[in-house]
Amino acid sequence: MRFEIMRLDDADGTAVDSTIVDAASVGRMVQQAAAIGQRVYIRPAGSPAS
């Protein structure tokens, strides 16, 4: 399963950018964000269009 991780703006919470990662990478990305105090939003990534 793949997930979209969006980095959020500290001021207003809008998405600044996003990255699609596999399930194995989610924990690493969350740890990195927590280490620097970055706000993130994680959701399942949609299936690619055929």
GICOR-V262648 format. One line per field, one symbol per residue. phi: phi as a letter, one per 30 degrees, with the letter a starting at -180 (. if undefined). psi: psi as a letter, one per 40 degrees, with the letter a starting at -180 (. if undefined). burial: + if it has 16 or more other C-alpha atoms within 10 Angstrom, else -. A space follows every 10 residues. Layout:
phi = ???
psi = ???
burial = ???
This chain:
phi = .cbcccdcdd dbiddcabbc bdedceeddd dddddciddb bbbddddddc
psi = iiihhhhihd deeihdiihh iiddeddddd dddddefhhi hhihiiiii.
burial = -+++++++-- ---------+ +----+---+ ---------+ ----------
